[in-house]
Structures are given as structure tokens and as C-alpha cells.
Amino acid sequence: MNKVANVVDKVVCALLVIFFALILLVGTAQIISRYFFSMPIVWADELSKYLFLWMVMIGAAYG
């Protein structure tokens, strides 16, 4: 049972890191697109909100 818990912990931590990295990348792309090219990415804000929501919920369950 301990091995299963360790695997689940590693998967959850990796998922949280991936979500955080995606939020960072999408946010950076949105800033670059909006200010340098004057063409905002329409879906970037929504994706960031949903990723943040899932990150909070999974992180709260993990904690």
C-alpha cells in the first residue's frame, strides 16, 4: 500500500508542476502576443483560469 501511495504522490506532484508550467507559458504567450503583436490570444485567459482551478483543487486534496 505504501508503494501505491508513493506512486500517487509522484503523479499528483508531476501534474501540479505541469499545470503550473502551462499557466506560466500561456500567460507569457498572452503577454507577448498582446503587447508586441497587438493580437491577443482569445482562449488564453480561460485556459489559465481552468488550469488554476484544477491546480488549487488537486493541491488542496494533496495537502
PDB file of N, H, CA, C and O in Angstrom:
ATOM      1  N   MET A   1       0.823  -1.193   0.000  1.00  0.00           N
ATOM      2  CA  MET A   1       0.000   0.000   0.000  1.00  0.00           C
ATOM      3  C   MET A   1       0.865   1.254   0.000  1.00  0.00           C
ATOM      4  O   MET A   1       0.486   2.279  -0.566  1.00  0.00           O
ATOM      5  N   ASN A   2       2.005   1.168   0.624  1.00  0.00           N
ATOM      6  H   ASN A   2       2.314   0.336   1.084  1.00  0.00           H
ATOM      7  CA  ASN A   2       2.912   2.308   0.672  1.00  0.00           C
ATOM      8  C   ASN A   2       3.446   2.652  -0.717  1.00  0.00           C
ATOM      9  O   ASN A   2       3.628   3.824  -1.046  1.00  0.00           O
ATOM     10  N   LYS A   3       3.691   1.635  -1.520  1.00  0.00           N
ATOM     11  H   LYS A   3       3.543   0.682  -1.253  1.00  0.00           H
ATOM     12  CA  LYS A   3       4.199   1.866  -2.871  1.00  0.00           C
ATOM     13  C   LYS A   3       3.161   2.567  -3.731  1.00  0.00           C
ATOM     14  O   LYS A   3       3.498   3.441  -4.530  1.00  0.00           O
ATOM     15  N   VAL A   4       1.905   2.188  -3.568  1.00  0.00           N
ATOM     16  H   VAL A   4       1.631   1.479  -2.919  1.00  0.00           H
ATOM     17  CA  VAL A   4       0.826   2.827  -4.326  1.00  0.00           C
ATOM     18  C   VAL A   4       0.701   4.296  -3.923  1.00  0.00           C
ATOM     19  O   VAL A   4       0.525   5.166  -4.777  1.00  0.00           O
ATOM     20  N   ALA A   5       0.790   4.565  -2.638  1.00  0.00           N
ATOM     21  H   ALA A   5       0.933   3.858  -1.944  1.00  0.00           H
ATOM     22  CA  ALA A   5       0.706   5.943  -2.152  1.00  0.00           C
ATOM     23  C   ALA A   5       1.862   6.781  -2.690  1.00  0.00           C
ATOM     24  O   ALA A   5       1.665   7.942  -3.049  1.00  0.00           O
ATOM     25  N   ASN A   6       3.053   6.216  -2.752  1.00  0.00           N
ATOM     26  H   ASN A   6       3.214   5.273  -2.461  1.00  0.00           H
ATOM     27  CA  ASN A   6       4.204   6.944  -3.296  1.00  0.00           C
ATOM     28  C   ASN A   6       4.030   7.246  -4.776  1.00  0.00           C
ATOM     29  O   ASN A   6       4.377   8.334  -5.236  1.00  0.00           O
ATOM     30  N   VAL A   7       3.493   6.282  -5.524  1.00  0.00           N
ATOM     31  H   VAL A   7       3.212   5.399  -5.150  1.00  0.00           H
ATOM     32  CA  VAL A   7       3.262   6.497  -6.954  1.00  0.00           C
ATOM     33  C   VAL A   7       2.203   7.581  -7.160  1.00  0.00           C
ATOM     34  O   VAL A   7       2.363   8.451  -8.016  1.00  0.00           O
ATOM     35  N   VAL A   8       1.133   7.528  -6.385  1.00  0.00           N
ATOM     36  H   VAL A   8       1.003   6.820  -5.690  1.00  0.00           H
ATOM     37  CA  VAL A   8       0.083   8.543  -6.493  1.00  0.00           C
ATOM     38  C   VAL A   8       0.635   9.920  -6.132  1.00  0.00           C
ATOM     39  O   VAL A   8       0.311  10.904  -6.798  1.00  0.00           O
ATOM     40  N   ASP A   9       1.455  10.005  -5.102  1.00  0.00           N
ATOM     41  H   ASP A   9       1.718   9.206  -4.561  1.00  0.00           H
ATOM     42  CA  ASP A   9       2.072  11.274  -4.718  1.00  0.00           C
ATOM     43  C   ASP A   9       2.929  11.838  -5.848  1.00  0.00           C
ATOM     44  O   ASP A   9       2.866  13.032  -6.138  1.00  0.00           O
ATOM     45  N   LYS A  10       3.719  10.995  -6.477  1.00  0.00           N
ATOM     46  H   LYS A  10       3.771  10.024  -6.241  1.00  0.00           H
ATOM     47  CA  LYS A  10       4.575  11.457  -7.566  1.00  0.00           C
ATOM     48  C   LYS A  10       3.764  11.915  -8.765  1.00  0.00           C
ATOM     49  O   LYS A  10       4.106  12.912  -9.401  1.00  0.00           O
ATOM     50  N   VAL A  11       2.696  11.201  -9.080  1.00  0.00           N
ATOM     51  H   VAL A  11       2.417  10.391  -8.564  1.00  0.00           H
ATOM     52  CA  VAL A  11       1.847  11.575 -10.214  1.00  0.00           C
ATOM     53  C   VAL A  11       1.145  12.903  -9.941  1.00  0.00           C
ATOM     54  O   VAL A  11       1.072  13.764 -10.818  1.00  0.00           O
ATOM     55  N   VAL A  12       0.634  13.064  -8.732  1.00  0.00           N
ATOM     56  H   VAL A  12       0.693  12.364  -8.020  1.00  0.00           H
ATOM     57  CA  VAL A  12      -0.060  14.306  -8.384  1.00  0.00           C
ATOM     58  C   VAL A  12       0.915  15.479  -8.401  1.00  0.00           C
ATOM     59  O   VAL A  12       0.581  16.547  -8.913  1.00  0.00           O
ATOM     60  N   CYS A  13       2.097  15.300  -7.858  1.00  0.00           N
ATOM     61  H   CYS A  13       2.369  14.433  -7.442  1.00  0.00           H
ATOM     62  CA  CYS A  13       3.099  16.374  -7.876  1.00  0.00           C
ATOM     63  C   CYS A  13       3.504  16.726  -9.306  1.00  0.00           C
ATOM     64  O   CYS A  13       3.655  17.902  -9.637  1.00  0.00           O
ATOM     65  N   ALA A  14       3.678  15.728 -10.141  1.00  0.00           N
ATOM     66  H   ALA A  14       3.556  14.773  -9.872  1.00  0.00           H
ATOM     67  CA  ALA A  14       4.028  15.987 -11.540  1.00  0.00           C
ATOM     68  C   ALA A  14       2.894  16.722 -12.244  1.00  0.00           C
ATOM     69  O   ALA A  14       3.146  17.627 -13.039  1.00  0.00           O
ATOM     70  N   LEU A  15       1.661  16.348 -11.966  1.00  0.00           N
ATOM     71  H   LEU A  15       1.456  15.613 -11.320  1.00  0.00           H
ATOM     72  CA  LEU A  15       0.512  17.011 -12.568  1.00  0.00           C
ATOM     73  C   LEU A  15       0.430  18.470 -12.141  1.00  0.00           C
ATOM     74  O   LEU A  15       0.131  19.341 -12.959  1.00  0.00           O
ATOM     75  N   LEU A  16       0.690  18.742 -10.875  1.00  0.00           N
ATOM     76  H   LEU A  16       0.933  18.035 -10.210  1.00  0.00           H
ATOM     77  CA  LEU A  16       0.677  20.119 -10.392  1.00  0.00           C
ATOM     78  C   LEU A  16       1.782  20.947 -11.034  1.00  0.00           C
ATOM     79  O   LEU A  16       1.569  22.112 -11.369  1.00  0.00           O
ATOM     80  N   VAL A  17       2.942  20.362 -11.205  1.00  0.00           N
ATOM     81  H   VAL A  17       3.115  19.416 -10.933  1.00  0.00           H
ATOM     82  CA  VAL A  17       4.045  21.071 -11.862  1.00  0.00           C
ATOM     83  C   VAL A  17       3.702  21.351 -13.322  1.00  0.00           C
ATOM     84  O   VAL A  17       3.986  22.436 -13.828  1.00  0.00           O
ATOM     85  N   ILE A  18       3.097  20.390 -13.994  1.00  0.00           N
ATOM     86  H   ILE A  18       2.866  19.508 -13.583  1.00  0.00           H
ATOM     87  CA  ILE A  18       2.708  20.578 -15.395  1.00  0.00           C
ATOM     88  C   ILE A  18       1.660  21.682 -15.516  1.00  0.00           C
ATOM     89  O   ILE A  18       1.753  22.527 -16.406  1.00  0.00           O
ATOM     90  N   PHE A  19       0.671  21.684 -14.635  1.00  0.00           N
ATOM     91  H   PHE A  19       0.595  20.998 -13.912  1.00  0.00           H
ATOM     92  CA  PHE A  19      -0.346  22.733 -14.665  1.00  0.00           C
ATOM     93  C   PHE A  19       0.271  24.103 -14.434  1.00  0.00           C
ATOM     94  O   PHE A  19      -0.069  25.061 -15.128  1.00  0.00           O
ATOM     95  N   PHE A  20       1.177  24.206 -13.463  1.00  0.00           N
ATOM     96  H   PHE A  20       1.454  23.428 -12.899  1.00  0.00           H
ATOM     97  CA  PHE A  20       1.823  25.487 -13.187  1.00  0.00           C
ATOM     98  C   PHE A  20       2.654  25.948 -14.377  1.00  0.00           C
ATOM     99  O   PHE A  20       2.636  27.127 -14.729  1.00  0.00           O
ATOM    100  N   ALA A  21       3.377  25.027 -14.996  1.00  0.00           N
ATOM    101  H   ALA A  21       3.392  24.069 -14.710  1.00  0.00           H
ATOM    102  CA  ALA A  21       4.186  25.384 -16.161  1.00  0.00           C
ATOM    103  C   ALA A  21       3.306  25.832 -17.324  1.00  0.00           C
ATOM    104  O   ALA A  21       3.654  26.773 -18.038  1.00  0.00           O
ATOM    105  N   LEU A  22       2.174  25.167 -17.517  1.00  0.00           N
ATOM    106  H   LEU A  22       1.892  24.403 -16.937  1.00  0.00           H
ATOM    107  CA  LEU A  22       1.258  25.573 -18.585  1.00  0.00           C
ATOM    108  C   LEU A  22       0.666  26.953 -18.329  1.00  0.00           C
ATOM    109  O   LEU A  22       0.524  27.744 -19.261  1.00  0.00           O
ATOM    110  N   ILE A  23       0.316  27.254 -17.078  1.00  0.00           N
ATOM    111  H   ILE A  23       0.430  26.611 -16.320  1.00  0.00           H
ATOM    112  CA  ILE A  23      -0.185  28.587 -16.741  1.00  0.00           C
ATOM    113  C   ILE A  23       0.877  29.631 -17.044  1.00  0.00           C
ATOM    114  O   ILE A  23       0.580  30.684 -17.608  1.00  0.00           O
ATOM    115  N   LEU A  24       2.099  29.339 -16.671  1.00  0.00           N
ATOM    116  H   LEU A  24       2.340  28.483 -16.213  1.00  0.00           H
ATOM    117  CA  LEU A  24       3.198  30.269 -16.926  1.00  0.00           C
ATOM    118  C   LEU A  24       3.429  30.473 -18.417  1.00  0.00           C
ATOM    119  O   LEU A  24       3.608  31.606 -18.864  1.00  0.00           O
ATOM    120  N   LEU A  25       3.428  29.400 -19.188  1.00  0.00           N
ATOM    121  H   LEU A  25       3.283  28.480 -18.825  1.00  0.00           H
ATOM    122  CA  LEU A  25       3.652  29.502 -20.628  1.00  0.00           C
ATOM    123  C   LEU A  25       2.507  30.219 -21.342  1.00  0.00           C
ATOM    124  O   LEU A  25       2.745  31.064 -22.205  1.00  0.00           O
ATOM    125  N   VAL A  26       1.288  29.890 -20.990  1.00  0.00           N
ATOM    126  H   VAL A  26       1.095  29.203 -20.289  1.00  0.00           H
ATOM    127  CA  VAL A  26       0.138  30.534 -21.627  1.00  0.00           C
ATOM    128  C   VAL A  26       0.084  32.019 -21.265  1.00  0.00           C
ATOM    129  O   VAL A  26      -0.206  32.857 -22.119  1.00  0.00           O
ATOM    130  N   GLY A  27       0.360  32.337 -20.022  1.00  0.00           N
ATOM    131  H   GLY A  27       0.596  31.656 -19.329  1.00  0.00           H
ATOM    132  CA  GLY A  27       0.383  33.740 -19.607  1.00  0.00           C
ATOM    133  C   GLY A  27       1.461  34.535 -20.309  1.00  0.00           C
ATOM    134  O   GLY A  27       1.230  35.668 -20.732  1.00  0.00           O
ATOM    135  N   THR A  28       2.635  33.950 -20.433  1.00  0.00           N
ATOM    136  H   THR A  28       2.822  33.030 -20.089  1.00  0.00           H
ATOM    137  CA  THR A  28       3.726  34.621 -21.135  1.00  0.00           C
ATOM    138  C   THR A  28       3.395  34.801 -22.616  1.00  0.00           C
ATOM    139  O   THR A  28       3.652  35.861 -23.187  1.00  0.00           O
ATOM    140  N   ALA A  29       2.831  33.777 -23.231  1.00  0.00           N
ATOM    141  H   ALA A  29       2.623  32.916 -22.767  1.00  0.00           H
ATOM    142  CA  ALA A  29       2.437  33.883 -24.637  1.00  0.00           C
ATOM    143  C   ALA A  29       1.363  34.953 -24.821  1.00  0.00           C
ATOM    144  O   ALA A  29       1.378  35.683 -25.812  1.00  0.00           O
ATOM    145  N   GLN A  30       0.445  35.047 -23.885  1.00  0.00           N
ATOM    146  H   GLN A  30       0.433  34.454 -23.080  1.00  0.00           H
ATOM    147  CA  GLN A  30      -0.606  36.056 -23.965  1.00  0.00           C
ATOM    148  C   GLN A  30      -0.017  37.465 -23.865  1.00  0.00           C
ATOM    149  O   GLN A  30      -0.419  38.356 -24.613  1.00  0.00           O
ATOM    150  N   ILE A  31       0.917  37.669 -22.964  1.00  0.00           N
ATOM    151  H   ILE A  31       1.244  36.946 -22.357  1.00  0.00           H
ATOM    152  CA  ILE A  31       1.548  38.975 -22.807  1.00  0.00           C
ATOM    153  C   ILE A  31       2.326  39.347 -24.061  1.00  0.00           C
ATOM    154  O   ILE A  31       2.210  40.468 -24.555  1.00  0.00           O
ATOM    155  N   ILE A  32       3.107  38.427 -24.569  1.00  0.00           N
ATOM    156  H   ILE A  32       3.202  37.516 -24.167  1.00  0.00           H
ATOM    157  CA  ILE A  32       3.891  38.702 -25.779  1.00  0.00           C
ATOM    158  C   ILE A  32       2.974  38.976 -26.963  1.00  0.00           C
ATOM    159  O   ILE A  32       3.205  39.912 -27.728  1.00  0.00           O
ATOM    160  N   SER A  33       1.946  38.171 -27.113  1.00  0.00           N
ATOM    161  H   SER A  33       1.758  37.411 -26.492  1.00  0.00           H
ATOM    162  CA  SER A  33       1.023  38.329 -28.234  1.00  0.00           C
ATOM    163  C   SER A  33       0.261  39.647 -28.149  1.00  0.00           C
ATOM    164  O   SER A  33       0.053  40.312 -29.163  1.00  0.00           O
ATOM    165  N   ARG A  34      -0.149  40.020 -26.957  1.00  0.00           N
ATOM    166  H   ARG A  34       0.020  39.479 -26.133  1.00  0.00           H
ATOM    167  CA  ARG A  34      -0.947  41.234 -26.803  1.00  0.00           C
ATOM    168  C   ARG A  34      -0.127  42.503 -26.978  1.00  0.00           C
ATOM    169  O   ARG A  34      -0.560  43.426 -27.666  1.00  0.00           O
ATOM    170  N   TYR A  35       1.042  42.562 -26.372  1.00  0.00           N
ATOM    171  H   TYR A  35       1.394  41.812 -25.813  1.00  0.00           H
ATOM    172  CA  TYR A  35       1.784  43.814 -26.365  1.00  0.00           C
ATOM    173  C   TYR A  35       2.740  43.979 -27.543  1.00  0.00           C
ATOM    174  O   TYR A  35       2.990  45.104 -27.977  1.00  0.00           O
ATOM    175  N   PHE A  36       3.269  42.896 -28.059  1.00  0.00           N
ATOM    176  H   PHE A  36       3.066  41.983 -27.706  1.00  0.00           H
ATOM    177  CA  PHE A  36       4.212  43.028 -29.163  1.00  0.00           C
ATOM    178  C   PHE A  36       3.553  42.892 -30.528  1.00  0.00           C
ATOM    179  O   PHE A  36       3.987  43.518 -31.495  1.00  0.00           O
ATOM    180  N   PHE A  37       2.512  42.081 -30.609  1.00  0.00           N
ATOM    181  H   PHE A  37       2.159  41.572 -29.824  1.00  0.00           H
ATOM    182  CA  PHE A  37       1.870  41.839 -31.903  1.00  0.00           C
ATOM    183  C   PHE A  37       0.471  42.435 -31.989  1.00  0.00           C
ATOM    184  O   PHE A  37      -0.147  42.394 -33.053  1.00  0.00           O
ATOM    185  N   SER A  38      -0.037  42.986 -30.898  1.00  0.00           N
ATOM    186  H   SER A  38       0.465  43.019 -30.034  1.00  0.00           H
ATOM    187  CA  SER A  38      -1.386  43.573 -30.816  1.00  0.00           C
ATOM    188  C   SER A  38      -2.470  42.601 -31.266  1.00  0.00           C
ATOM    189  O   SER A  38      -3.482  43.006 -31.838  1.00  0.00           O
ATOM    190  N   MET A  39      -2.250  41.327 -31.004  1.00  0.00           N
ATOM    191  H   MET A  39      -1.428  40.999 -30.540  1.00  0.00           H
ATOM    192  CA  MET A  39      -3.225  40.287 -31.334  1.00  0.00           C
ATOM    193  C   MET A  39      -3.355  39.341 -30.134  1.00  0.00           C
ATOM    194  O   MET A  39      -2.615  38.363 -30.036  1.00  0.00           O
ATOM    195  N   PRO A  40      -4.292  39.628 -29.223  1.00  0.00           N
ATOM    196  CA  PRO A  40      -4.409  38.770 -28.040  1.00  0.00           C
ATOM    197  C   PRO A  40      -4.907  37.369 -28.392  1.00  0.00           C
ATOM    198  O   PRO A  40      -5.666  37.179 -29.342  1.00  0.00           O
ATOM    199  N   ILE A  41      -4.467  36.412 -27.613  1.00  0.00           N
ATOM    200  H   ILE A  41      -3.851  36.566 -26.841  1.00  0.00           H
ATOM    201  CA  ILE A  41      -4.936  35.036 -27.755  1.00  0.00           C
ATOM    202  C   ILE A  41      -6.264  34.943 -26.998  1.00  0.00           C
ATOM    203  O   ILE A  41      -6.317  35.185 -25.792  1.00  0.00           O
ATOM    204  N   VAL A  42      -7.306  34.599 -27.697  1.00  0.00           N
ATOM    205  H   VAL A  42      -7.264  34.402 -28.676  1.00  0.00           H
ATOM    206  CA  VAL A  42      -8.653  34.640 -27.128  1.00  0.00           C
ATOM    207  C   VAL A  42      -8.825  33.621 -25.999  1.00  0.00           C
ATOM    208  O   VAL A  42      -9.444  33.936 -24.983  1.00  0.00           O
ATOM    209  N   TRP A  43      -8.306  32.444 -26.152  1.00  0.00           N
ATOM    210  H   TRP A  43      -7.802  32.189 -26.978  1.00  0.00           H
ATOM    211  CA  TRP A  43      -8.559  31.357 -25.209  1.00  0.00           C
ATOM    212  C   TRP A  43      -7.560  31.304 -24.057  1.00  0.00           C
ATOM    213  O   TRP A  43      -7.705  30.462 -23.171  1.00  0.00           O
ATOM    214  N   ALA A  44      -6.562  32.167 -24.042  1.00  0.00           N
ATOM    215  H   ALA A  44      -6.445  32.851 -24.762  1.00  0.00           H
ATOM    216  CA  ALA A  44      -5.509  32.076 -23.034  1.00  0.00           C
ATOM    217  C   ALA A  44      -6.022  32.343 -21.620  1.00  0.00           C
ATOM    218  O   ALA A  44      -5.640  31.651 -20.676  1.00  0.00           O
ATOM    219  N   ASP A  45      -6.872  33.330 -21.480  1.00  0.00           N
ATOM    220  H   ASP A  45      -7.182  33.892 -22.247  1.00  0.00           H
ATOM    221  CA  ASP A  45      -7.385  33.672 -20.151  1.00  0.00           C
ATOM    222  C   ASP A  45      -8.247  32.546 -19.588  1.00  0.00           C
ATOM    223  O   ASP A  45      -8.130  32.196 -18.414  1.00  0.00           O
ATOM    224  N   GLU A  46      -9.107  31.984 -20.425  1.00  0.00           N
ATOM    225  H   GLU A  46      -9.202  32.269 -21.379  1.00  0.00           H
ATOM    226  CA  GLU A  46      -9.965  30.885 -19.979  1.00  0.00           C
ATOM    227  C   GLU A  46      -9.140  29.663 -19.572  1.00  0.00           C
ATOM    228  O   GLU A  46      -9.397  29.048 -18.537  1.00  0.00           O
ATOM    229  N   LEU A  47      -8.151  29.321 -20.391  1.00  0.00           N
ATOM    230  H   LEU A  47      -7.943  29.821 -21.232  1.00  0.00           H
ATOM    231  CA  LEU A  47      -7.308  28.167 -20.074  1.00  0.00           C
ATOM    232  C   LEU A  47      -6.561  28.378 -18.768  1.00  0.00           C
ATOM    233  O   LEU A  47      -6.456  27.457 -17.957  1.00  0.00           O
ATOM    234  N   SER A  48      -6.041  29.578 -18.558  1.00  0.00           N
ATOM    235  H   SER A  48      -6.126  30.325 -19.216  1.00  0.00           H
ATOM    236  CA  SER A  48      -5.334  29.868 -17.307  1.00  0.00           C
ATOM    237  C   SER A  48      -6.252  29.739 -16.102  1.00  0.00           C
ATOM    238  O   SER A  48      -5.853  29.216 -15.062  1.00  0.00           O
ATOM    239  N   LYS A  49      -7.477  30.216 -16.245  1.00  0.00           N
ATOM    240  H   LYS A  49      -7.802  30.641 -17.090  1.00  0.00           H
ATOM    241  CA  LYS A  49      -8.435  30.110 -15.132  1.00  0.00           C
ATOM    242  C   LYS A  49      -8.743  28.656 -14.800  1.00  0.00           C
ATOM    243  O   LYS A  49      -8.748  28.269 -13.632  1.00  0.00           O
ATOM    244  N   TYR A  50      -9.001  27.846 -15.835  1.00  0.00           N
ATOM    245  H   TYR A  50      -8.996  28.161 -16.784  1.00  0.00           H
ATOM    246  CA  TYR A  50      -9.333  26.445 -15.591  1.00  0.00           C
ATOM    247  C   TYR A  50      -8.141  25.663 -15.036  1.00  0.00           C
ATOM    248  O   TYR A  50      -8.304  24.822 -14.152  1.00  0.00           O
ATOM    249  N   LEU A  51      -6.954  25.939 -15.552  1.00  0.00           N
ATOM    250  H   LEU A  51      -6.821  26.622 -16.270  1.00  0.00           H
ATOM    251  CA  LEU A  51      -5.762  25.261 -15.030  1.00  0.00           C
ATOM    252  C   LEU A  51      -5.519  25.643 -13.578  1.00  0.00           C
ATOM    253  O   LEU A  51      -5.164  24.794 -12.761  1.00  0.00           O
ATOM    254  N   PHE A  52      -5.711  26.924 -13.253  1.00  0.00           N
ATOM    255  H   PHE A  52      -6.000  27.614 -13.917  1.00  0.00           H
ATOM    256  CA  PHE A  52      -5.526  27.367 -11.878  1.00  0.00           C
ATOM    257  C   PHE A  52      -6.555  26.713 -10.963  1.00  0.00           C
ATOM    258  O   PHE A  52      -6.228  26.289  -9.854  1.00  0.00           O
ATOM    259  N   LEU A  53      -7.799  26.632 -11.430  1.00  0.00           N
ATOM    260  H   LEU A  53      -8.065  26.976 -12.330  1.00  0.00           H
ATOM    261  CA  LEU A  53      -8.842  25.993 -10.634  1.00  0.00           C
ATOM    262  C   LEU A  53      -8.503  24.539 -10.347  1.00  0.00           C
ATOM    263  O   LEU A  53      -8.603  24.092  -9.205  1.00  0.00           O
ATOM    264  N   TRP A  54      -8.104  23.798 -11.371  1.00  0.00           N
ATOM    265  H   TRP A  54      -8.022  24.161 -12.299  1.00  0.00           H
ATOM    266  CA  TRP A  54      -7.743  22.392 -11.183  1.00  0.00           C
ATOM    267  C   TRP A  54      -6.502  22.254 -10.300  1.00  0.00           C
ATOM    268  O   TRP A  54      -6.404  21.330  -9.493  1.00  0.00           O
ATOM    269  N   MET A  55      -5.560  23.181 -10.461  1.00  0.00           N
ATOM    270  H   MET A  55      -5.639  23.932 -11.117  1.00  0.00           H
ATOM    271  CA  MET A  55      -4.350  23.127  -9.642  1.00  0.00           C
ATOM    272  C   MET A  55      -4.695  23.338  -8.163  1.00  0.00           C
ATOM    273  O   MET A  55      -4.144  22.659  -7.297  1.00  0.00           O
ATOM    274  N   VAL A  56      -5.589  24.258  -7.877  1.00  0.00           N
ATOM    275  H   VAL A  56      -6.037  24.810  -8.581  1.00  0.00           H
ATOM    276  CA  VAL A  56      -5.995  24.514  -6.492  1.00  0.00           C
ATOM    277  C   VAL A  56      -6.733  23.311  -5.915  1.00  0.00           C
ATOM    278  O   VAL A  56      -6.463  22.896  -4.788  1.00  0.00           O
ATOM    279  N   MET A  57      -7.651  22.757  -6.677  1.00  0.00           N
ATOM    280  H   MET A  57      -7.870  23.094  -7.593  1.00  0.00           H
ATOM    281  CA  MET A  57      -8.442  21.624  -6.178  1.00  0.00           C
ATOM    282  C   MET A  57      -7.564  20.382  -5.943  1.00  0.00           C
ATOM    283  O   MET A  57      -7.693  19.715  -4.916  1.00  0.00           O
ATOM    284  N   ILE A  58      -6.691  20.082  -6.878  1.00  0.00           N
ATOM    285  H   ILE A  58      -6.587  20.624  -7.712  1.00  0.00           H
ATOM    286  CA  ILE A  58      -5.807  18.913  -6.734  1.00  0.00           C
ATOM    287  C   ILE A  58      -4.800  19.174  -5.607  1.00  0.00           C
ATOM    288  O   ILE A  58      -4.496  18.276  -4.822  1.00  0.00           O
ATOM    289  N   GLY A  59      -4.288  20.404  -5.533  1.00  0.00           N
ATOM    290  H   GLY A  59      -4.535  21.133  -6.171  1.00  0.00           H
ATOM    291  CA  GLY A  59      -3.340  20.748  -4.471  1.00  0.00           C
ATOM    292  C   GLY A  59      -3.970  20.688  -3.090  1.00  0.00           C
ATOM    293  O   GLY A  59      -3.325  20.271  -2.128  1.00  0.00           O
ATOM    294  N   ALA A  60      -5.217  21.098  -2.988  1.00  0.00           N
ATOM    295  H   ALA A  60      -5.741  21.437  -3.770  1.00  0.00           H
ATOM    296  CA  ALA A  60      -5.921  21.030  -1.687  1.00  0.00           C
ATOM    297  C   ALA A  60      -6.146  19.574  -1.284  1.00  0.00           C
ATOM    298  O   ALA A  60      -5.995  19.218  -0.116  1.00  0.00           O
ATOM    299  N   ALA A  61      -6.501  18.747  -2.243  1.00  0.00           N
ATOM    300  H   ALA A  61      -6.623  19.036  -3.192  1.00  0.00           H
ATOM    301  CA  ALA A  61      -6.688  17.337  -1.931  1.00  0.00           C
ATOM    302  C   ALA A  61      -5.355  16.676  -1.567  1.00  0.00           C
ATOM    303  O   ALA A  61      -5.299  15.809  -0.695  1.00  0.00           O
ATOM    304  N   TYR A  62      -4.304  17.089  -2.235  1.00  0.00           N
ATOM    305  H   TYR A  62      -4.349  17.793  -2.943  1.00  0.00           H
ATOM    306  CA  TYR A  62      -2.978  16.541  -1.952  1.00  0.00           C
ATOM    307  C   TYR A  62      -2.500  16.961  -0.556  1.00  0.00           C
ATOM    308  O   TYR A  62      -1.905  16.173   0.178  1.00  0.00           O
ATOM    309  N   GLY A  63      -2.775  18.219  -0.214  1.00  0.00           N
ATOM    310  H   GLY A  63      -3.259  18.860  -0.810  1.00  0.00           H
ATOM    311  CA  GLY A  63      -2.365  18.751   1.095  1.00  0.00           C
ATOM    312  C   GLY A  63      -3.142  18.127   2.215  1.00  0.00           C
ATOM    313  O   GLY A  63      -2.922  18.461   3.380  1.00  0.00           O
TER     314      GLY A  63
END
